[in-house]
Amino acid sequence: MKKLLLMLVACMATMTAFAGGEDEGWQKSFTPVADKGDLAGVHTAVAPDGSVYASSTYNQAFQFAGKAVTDPDGLLSSCVVKYDAQGNEKWAVSLLGKCSIDAMAVDADGTLYLTGNYTDAALTLTGTSGTKTLSGDALKANAFVAKVSAEGVFTEAISLVPTASVPEGYEDWCELGIYPNKIVIDANKVLVSCMFKGDVAELGWQGSYVDVFMMAYMDNRSAGVFMLDKADLANATSVATIQHTGRIVDQMMEDIQDFPNAIDFVVYEGVPHIAFVGWGNLTLTTPAGSQPFNFEMAGEGKNEHALVLVNAAAPTQAKVFHTAPNDYSGAIYGLVDATLADNNCILAGTFYGNFALDNTVTKDKNTSFVASIKMSDCSVNWAKANEVESEAQCMIVTGEEIHAATADAHYVFRTSDGDLKKAENQGFDDASCYNDQYCSTIFTNENSVVVFSPKLKTSGIDETTALKNGAAKYYNLNGVELSAPQKGLNIIKTADGVKKVTVK
C-alpha cells in the first residue's frame, strides 16, 4: 500500500462554505491500526445535514463515541465512523473479516452505501444494533455492497462471489476477484463500477479467459458496471462490461494483456455514461448492444492506450480518443473521478506517453490530467495535462472551481474553461494531507486517520457576478449545479446573493 492515502470530500453541509460563514471548523482523529503500513480503504462521505462518515481498515481495538470497537483478532478488517456536523463522535460500525472498503456514497436521507471486497469465508457486519453475515470464498476477492442507516444499523447487504469456468484442473491459474472502485446513488438505483476476474453468475458476466501456449488457462482483467435496487440491494443487473474480445483462445504472451486499464462513470439524465482506458482488442457490452474496439499494438511492447467515452444506452456511438502507441512498462493509466458539472463531465486521471485528449502532448512520466467533456456529444471542452509529472490522487468540483491533487502538487482550475487559477508544488510525503479552504479532508498521520474540517471561506460559486434577470441557480453540497432544488440542504444563488435552503 502506498504511503499516500489522500481523499478530497464534499464541502461540509453546515459550514457556510458558499456564504462566508462563521464556523471555525474542527479536526478529529482515531487510531484503528497498530502500524501505518496497514492503513487502507480511507474514504469519506458527507450527508446533507453535515454529518461526516469516514472509513478505514482496522486491526486493533479503539474507542469511539464512548464505546469500544473490539480487536479483530489479527485480521485486517474495516470500520466506518460517524461525526456530526460539529465534529462530535456519533458511532462506529465494523466489517469483520479480511476486507477493504473501496468506495462510499450517501443519499438525501443520510443513508450510507458501502462497497468493497473481502478475501474470507465470511464477512460479519456489526452495526449499532444487530449484525449481518455474508458468505464468501477465502481464496477469492469477493465483492460486497452494504447499506447503513443514519443511526448506524446495517439494514441490507449482499455479496458477489466470482467463479471460474475453465477446463478442470486449471482453476488455480485464475486469480478470481471483483474490485469495486465507485458507487453512485441515482433515483431508486445503486450503481457500482469495478474491475473483475472470473465469472459472476448473478450478473451474467463471463470471465475473459486465454490459453497461454496450450499450457494453462488465465483470466484477463475485465471492467464492468452493475446496478441494484436501492431499497433492498436486490435485482443485481449488468449495466456494462468491457473485456478482451476473445475467450478461451491461443495467444502469445503479449497479446493476452488486452484489457481495460481503468473505468469510471457518471449517471446523466438517468443513463450511465462510462469512461474507460482500453488496451488491445476489447468488446463493450451493454443491454443495448455491443461494440468492438481494436487499439493498435505495434509490437516490441508498444501499444495504444485509448480513452473511450460511451453512453450505455448507445454503445455503437462510443467516442474514442486515440493515442500513439508507447511502451507500457512502468506506465500508469488511471481514472480517479468523473463528476457532473452543468451538462459536462469533469474527468481526472493519470496517463503516460501520448495524451488521448490532446495528441500534441506527450509525457515520458506518469502525469495527471483534468478535462471537461460535453455530455451531449462527448466532445472536449478543454483538457489540461498538469505540469508537475506525478499520479492523480483525487479531485473535487466545488461549483465554479475544480480542485485536483497529485502526490506532488495541488491545482485549482476554473470549471468553465480550465483556466489554471492556482498551482502549488507541495509534496505529500509520509503523513499526507490536503488542507484547502473549500472542502474538508481526510488523511493519515502515522497510524491514525484524521478528519479535518477547516473554517471554510466563500467558494468559487459566489465569486462570480450576480445573475442577470433575477434567475436563480441551484447547487448541491458538492457544488454541482442542479436543475431544481433537491431534498436536503441546497445552495441557491440569485442576483441578491447566495444562501442555504433546506428542502424537506
C-alpha positions in Angstrom: 0.0 0.0 0.0 1.2 3.5 -0.8 2.2 5.8 2.0 0.0 8.4 0.4 -3.7 8.0 1.4 -5.4 11.1 0.2 -9.1 11.8 -0.5 -10.9 15.0 -1.1 -14.5 15.0 0.0 -17.6 17.1 -0.5 -18.0 20.5 1.1 -19.4 20.3 4.6 -23.1 20.9 4.7 -23.4 23.0 7.8 -20.2 25.0 7.1 -21.2 28.2 5.4 -18.9 27.4 2.5 -20.8 29.4 0.0 -21.9 32.3 2.1 -18.7 33.1 4.0 -19.9 31.8 7.4 -18.7 31.9 10.9 -18.0 28.3 11.8 -14.4 27.7 13.0 -14.3 24.1 11.8 -12.9 21.0 13.5 -10.3 18.3 13.4 -10.7 14.8 14.8 -8.8 11.5 14.6 -9.0 7.9 15.5 -6.3 5.2 15.5 -7.6 1.9 14.0 -4.2 0.2 13.2 -1.0 -0.6 15.0 1.2 0.2 12.0 0.7 2.9 9.4 1.5 0.3 6.7 -1.8 -1.3 7.5 -4.0 1.7 6.7 -6.1 1.3 3.6 -9.7 1.9 2.4 -9.7 5.5 3.7 -12.8 7.3 2.3 -15.4 9.8 3.3 -19.0 10.7 2.5 -20.9 13.8 3.7 -24.6 13.7 4.5 -27.0 16.6 3.7 -27.1 17.5 7.4 -23.3 17.9 7.5 -22.5 14.6 9.2 -19.3 13.0 8.1 -18.7 9.3 7.5 -15.1 8.1 7.5 -13.9 4.6 6.6 -10.6 2.8 7.3 -9.1 -0.6 7.8 -8.5 -1.6 11.5 -6.6 -4.4 13.3 -6.8 -3.3 16.9 -9.3 -2.2 19.4 -10.1 1.5 19.7 -12.6 3.8 21.4 -15.1 5.8 19.5 -18.3 7.6 20.8 -17.7 6.2 24.2 -17.7 2.6 23.0 -15.0 0.1 22.1 -14.5 -1.2 18.6 -13.3 -4.7 19.5 -10.0 -6.2 18.5 -10.5 -8.3 15.2 -8.0 -11.0 16.5 -5.3 -10.5 14.0 -7.4 -9.7 10.9 -7.1 -6.6 8.9 -10.8 -5.7 8.8 -12.7 -2.4 8.1 -14.7 0.1 10.0 -16.8 3.2 9.5 -17.2 6.1 12.0 -19.6 8.9 12.0 -19.1 12.5 13.2 -21.9 15.1 13.3 -21.5 18.5 11.6 -19.8 19.9 14.7 -17.3 17.1 14.8 -18.9 15.1 17.7 -18.4 11.4 17.6 -21.7 9.6 16.9 -21.0 5.9 16.3 -18.6 3.3 14.8 -19.5 0.1 12.9 -17.3 -2.8 11.9 -16.9 -5.2 9.0 -15.1 -8.2 10.5 -13.1 -10.3 8.0 -10.2 -9.6 5.7 -11.7 -6.8 3.8 -11.3 -3.3 2.4 -13.9 -0.6 1.7 -13.3 0.8 -1.8 -16.0 3.5 -2.2 -18.8 5.1 -0.3 -21.8 7.3 -1.1 -24.6 8.9 0.9 -28.2 9.7 -0.1 -30.5 12.6 0.8 -31.7 10.8 4.0 -28.2 10.3 5.3 -28.2 6.6 4.5 -24.7 5.4 3.7 -23.8 2.9 0.9 -20.5 0.9 1.0 -18.8 -1.3 -1.5 -15.5 -3.2 -1.4 -14.1 -6.7 -1.4 -13.2 -9.4 1.2 -11.0 -12.4 1.0 -12.5 -14.5 3.7 -15.1 -17.3 4.1 -17.4 -14.8 5.9 -17.8 -11.1 6.4 -19.7 -10.0 9.6 -21.2 -6.6 9.6 -21.8 -5.2 13.1 -23.8 -2.0 13.5 -25.1 -0.1 16.4 -27.8 -2.7 16.6 -27.7 -6.2 15.2 -25.4 -8.0 12.8 -25.4 -9.4 9.2 -23.1 -12.1 7.9 -22.1 -12.6 4.2 -20.7 -15.8 2.9 -17.7 -15.8 0.6 -14.7 -17.7 -0.6 -11.4 -17.2 1.3 -9.4 -17.9 -1.9 -11.1 -15.1 -3.9 -11.7 -11.4 -3.7 -15.5 -11.3 -3.1 -17.3 -8.1 -3.6 -19.9 -6.6 -1.2 -22.4 -3.8 -1.2 -23.9 -2.7 2.2 -26.4 -0.2 3.4 -26.1 1.6 6.7 -28.8 3.8 8.2 -28.0 7.3 9.6 -28.3 5.6 13.1 -25.5 3.1 12.2 -27.6 0.0 11.5 -26.7 -2.4 8.6 -30.1 -2.6 7.0 -29.1 -4.5 3.8 -26.0 -6.3 2.5 -25.1 -8.5 -0.5 -22.0 -10.3 -1.7 -20.9 -11.3 -5.2 -18.6 -14.3 -5.4 -16.6 -14.9 -8.6 -16.2 -18.4 -10.1 -14.1 -19.9 -12.9 -15.3 -21.7 -16.0 -12.2 -23.2 -17.4 -11.2 -26.9 -18.0 -11.0 -28.9 -14.8 -7.6 -28.7 -13.2 -6.9 -25.1 -14.4 -9.0 -23.2 -11.9 -5.9 -22.4 -9.7 -4.4 -20.4 -12.5 -7.2 -18.0 -12.4 -6.8 -15.2 -9.7 -10.5 -14.6 -9.3 -11.8 -11.3 -7.8 -14.1 -8.4 -8.0 -12.7 -5.0 -7.1 -15.2 -2.1 -6.9 -13.9 1.5 -7.4 -17.1 3.7 -7.4 -20.6 3.7 -6.1 -23.4 6.1 -7.2 -26.9 6.6 -5.9 -29.4 7.6 -8.7 -33.1 7.8 -8.0 -34.1 4.3 -6.8 -30.9 2.5 -8.0 -27.4 1.9 -6.7 -24.7 1.6 -9.4 -21.2 0.2 -8.9 -18.2 0.1 -11.2 -15.4 -2.5 -10.8 -12.6 -4.5 -12.2 -13.2 -8.2 -12.2 -11.6 -11.6 -13.0 -13.8 -14.7 -13.4 -17.5 -15.3 -13.9 -20.1 -13.5 -11.8 -23.3 -15.6 -12.1 -25.6 -13.1 -10.5 -24.8 -10.6 -13.2 -24.4 -13.0 -16.1 -20.8 -12.0 -16.5 -18.2 -14.3 -18.0 -14.5 -14.1 -17.4 -12.1 -13.3 -20.2 -10.0 -16.5 -20.5 -7.0 -17.2 -22.6 -4.8 -20.3 -23.1 -1.1 -19.5 -22.7 0.9 -21.7 -25.0 -1.6 -24.5 -24.6 -0.3 -25.0 -21.0 -2.6 -23.0 -18.6 -5.7 -21.0 -18.7 -5.6 -17.5 -17.3 -8.2 -14.8 -16.8 -7.6 -11.4 -18.2 -8.9 -8.4 -16.2 -12.3 -7.1 -17.2 -14.3 -4.0 -16.2 -18.0 -3.7 -15.5 -20.8 -1.6 -14.1 -23.7 -3.3 -12.3 -27.0 -2.0 -10.7 -29.0 -2.9 -7.7 -32.4 -1.7 -6.3 -31.7 1.0 -3.7 -34.4 -0.2 -1.3 -33.1 -3.7 -0.6 -30.0 -4.1 -2.8 -31.8 -6.8 -4.8 -32.1 -7.5 -8.5 -28.4 -7.3 -9.4 -28.3 -6.4 -13.1 -25.4 -5.8 -15.5 -25.1 -2.3 -16.9 -21.9 -2.8 -19.0 -18.8 -5.0 -19.4 -15.5 -4.2 -21.1 -13.2 -7.1 -21.8 -10.8 -8.9 -24.1 -12.7 -9.7 -27.3 -11.8 -13.5 -27.4 -12.4 -16.1 -24.7 -10.5 -19.4 -24.5 -8.1 -18.9 -27.4 -4.4 -19.4 -28.2 -2.4 -16.2 -27.9 1.1 -15.1 -27.5 2.0 -13.6 -24.1 2.0 -10.0 -25.2 -1.4 -10.3 -26.8 -3.1 -11.8 -23.7 -2.6 -8.5 -22.0 -5.6 -7.0 -23.8 -7.7 -5.5 -21.0 -9.3 -2.2 -19.8 -6.8 -0.2 -17.7 -9.3 1.9 -15.8 -13.1 2.6 -15.5 -15.3 5.4 -14.1 -18.8 6.6 -14.8 -21.5 9.2 -14.2 -25.3 9.0 -14.4 -26.6 11.7 -16.7 -30.4 12.1 -17.2 -30.9 8.6 -15.7 -28.4 6.8 -18.0 -24.9 5.6 -17.1 -22.2 7.2 -19.1 -18.9 5.3 -18.9 -15.3 6.3 -19.3 -12.5 3.7 -19.7 -8.9 3.4 -20.9 -8.5 0.5 -23.3 -5.6 -1.6 -24.5 -5.7 -4.2 -27.3 -8.8 -5.9 -28.7 -11.8 -5.2 -26.5 -15.6 -5.5 -26.6 -18.0 -3.3 -24.8 -21.4 -5.0 -24.0 -24.5 -3.3 -22.5 -28.2 -4.3 -22.6 -28.5 -2.1 -25.7 -25.9 -4.0 -27.7 -22.1 -4.4 -28.1 -19.3 -2.6 -29.8 -15.8 -4.0 -30.6 -12.6 -1.9 -30.3 -9.3 -2.6 -31.8 -6.5 -0.5 -30.4 -3.1 -0.6 -32.1 -0.5 -3.0 -30.8 2.7 -2.0 -32.6 4.9 -4.8 -31.1 8.1 -4.6 -29.0 5.9 -3.7 -26.1 4.4 -0.6 -27.7 0.7 -0.4 -27.5 -2.1 2.2 -27.8 -4.0 3.2 -24.7 -7.1 5.0 -25.9 -9.7 6.8 -23.8 -13.3 5.8 -24.6 -16.5 7.6 -23.6 -19.8 5.8 -24.1 -23.5 6.1 -23.3 -24.6 2.7 -22.0 -27.8 3.1 -24.0 -26.0 3.6 -27.3 -22.8 1.6 -27.2 -22.2 1.8 -31.0 -21.9 5.5 -30.8 -18.9 5.4 -28.4 -16.4 8.2 -28.7 -12.8 7.1 -29.0 -9.8 9.3 -28.3 -6.8 7.6 -29.9 -3.2 7.8 -28.8 0.1 6.9 -30.4 1.4 3.5 -29.2 4.0 3.6 -26.4 5.9 1.2 -24.1 3.6 0.2 -21.3 6.4 -0.9 -18.9 6.1 1.1 -15.7 3.3 3.3 -17.0 0.1 4.1 -15.2 -3.3 4.7 -16.8 -6.0 5.6 -14.3 -9.2 7.5 -13.7 -9.6 8.8 -10.2 -13.0 10.5 -10.7 -15.7 11.6 -13.0 -18.4 14.0 -11.9 -21.1 16.2 -13.5 -20.9 20.0 -13.6 -23.8 21.5 -15.5 -24.1 19.5 -18.7 -20.4 18.5 -18.7 -18.4 15.6 -17.2 -15.3 16.6 -15.3 -12.8 13.8 -15.6 -9.5 13.3 -13.8 -6.8 10.6 -14.1 -3.3 9.6 -15.0 -1.7 9.0 -18.4 1.7 8.1 -19.8 3.1 8.8 -23.3 0.7 10.4 -25.7 -2.3 12.3 -24.1 -5.6 10.9 -25.6 -7.5 14.2 -25.2 -4.7 16.3 -26.7 -2.4 14.4 -29.1 0.0 17.4 -29.2 1.1 16.5 -25.6 3.4 13.6 -24.8 4.9 12.8 -21.4 7.6 10.3 -20.5 6.4 10.1 -16.9 3.1 9.3 -15.3 1.2 12.5 -15.5 -2.2 13.6 -14.1 -4.8 15.4 -16.1 -8.2 17.1 -15.7 -10.7 17.6 -18.6 -14.2 18.8 -19.2 -16.3 16.7 -21.6 -19.6 17.8 -23.1 -22.3 15.2 -22.2 -24.3 15.8 -25.4 -21.7 14.6 -27.8 -18.6 13.7 -25.8 -16.6 16.5 -27.4 -13.8 18.1 -25.4 -14.5 21.5 -23.9 -10.9 21.6 -22.5 -8.2 19.2 -21.3 -5.2 20.0 -19.1 -2.1 17.8 -18.6 -0.6 19.1 -15.4 3.0 20.4 -15.4 4.2 18.5 -12.4 4.5 14.9 -13.6 3.0 12.7 -10.9 0.0 10.5 -10.4 -3.5 11.8 -9.9 -4.8 11.2 -6.3 -8.2 12.9 -6.1 -10.5 15.6 -7.4 -13.4 17.6 -6.2 -15.6 20.1 -8.1 -16.7 23.0 -5.9 -19.1 25.0 -8.1 -17.0 27.0 -10.5 -13.7 25.5 -9.3 -12.0 22.2 -9.7 -9.5 21.1 -7.1 -7.2 18.3 -8.2 -4.4 16.8 -6.1 -1.4 14.6 -7.1 1.3 13.2 -4.9 3.4 16.3 -5.6 1.1 19.2 -6.3 -2.3 20.8 -5.9 -4.1 22.5 -8.8 -7.2 24.8 -8.9 -8.9 25.1 -12.3 -11.9 27.2 -13.4 -14.7 24.8 -14.3 -15.9 26.7 -17.3 -12.7 26.9 -19.3 -10.0 25.1 -17.5 -8.1 28.2 -16.7 -5.4 27.4 -14.1 -6.1 29.6 -11.1 -3.5 28.2 -8.7 -0.8 25.6 -8.7 1.2 24.7 -5.6 4.2 22.4 -5.8 3.5 20.8 -2.4 4.8 17.3 -1.8 2.8 14.8 0.2 5.3 12.5 1.9 4.7 10.3 4.9 1.8 12.0 6.7 -0.1 13.3 3.8 -2.7 16.0 3.9 -4.5 18.3 1.6 -5.8 21.3 3.6 -7.9 23.6 1.4 -10.4 26.3 2.4 -13.1 24.8 0.2 -13.6 21.4 1.5 -13.0 19.0 4.4 -10.3 16.4 4.1 -9.3 13.0 5.4 -5.6 12.0 5.6 -3.3 9.7 7.5 -0.8 10.6 10.2 1.4 7.7 11.1 -1.2 5.0 12.2 -4.1 7.4 12.7 -6.9 8.6 10.4 -7.6 12.4 10.7 -10.8 14.0 9.6 -10.2 17.7 9.1 -12.9 20.3 8.5 -11.3 23.7 8.4 -13.1 27.0 8.6 -14.5 27.5 5.1 -14.5 30.7 3.2 -16.6 31.8 0.3 -16.2 29.4 -2.6 -16.0 30.0 -6.3 -19.8 29.9 -6.6 -20.3 33.4 -5.3 -17.1 34.8 -6.7 -18.9 35.4 -10.0 -21.1 38.4 -10.8 -24.7 38.5 -9.9 -27.0 36.6 -12.2 -29.0 38.6 -14.8 -32.7 38.9 -15.0 -33.2 37.6 -11.4 -32.6 34.0 -12.4 -31.6 31.5 -9.8 -29.1 28.7 -9.8 -29.2 25.7 -7.5 -26.2 23.6 -6.3 -25.9 20.6 -4.1 -23.3 20.3 -1.4 -20.6 19.2 -3.9 -21.1 22.4 -5.8 -22.7 20.6 -8.7 -25.4 22.7 -10.4 -29.0 21.2 -10.2 -32.0 21.8 -12.5 -34.1 22.3 -9.4 -33.7 22.1 -5.6 -33.4 18.6 -4.2 -34.4 17.1 -0.8 -32.0 18.2 1.9 -29.7 21.2 2.0 -29.3 23.3 -1.2 -27.1 26.2 -2.1 -29.2 28.8 -4.0 -27.6 31.7 -5.9 -29.6 34.7 -7.1 -28.9 38.3 -8.0 -29.3 39.1 -4.4 -26.6 36.7 -3.2 -26.1 33.2 -2.1 -28.0 31.3 0.7 -28.7 27.9 2.1 -32.2 26.4 1.8 -33.4 23.1 3.3 -36.0 21.2 1.3 -37.9 18.6 3.2 
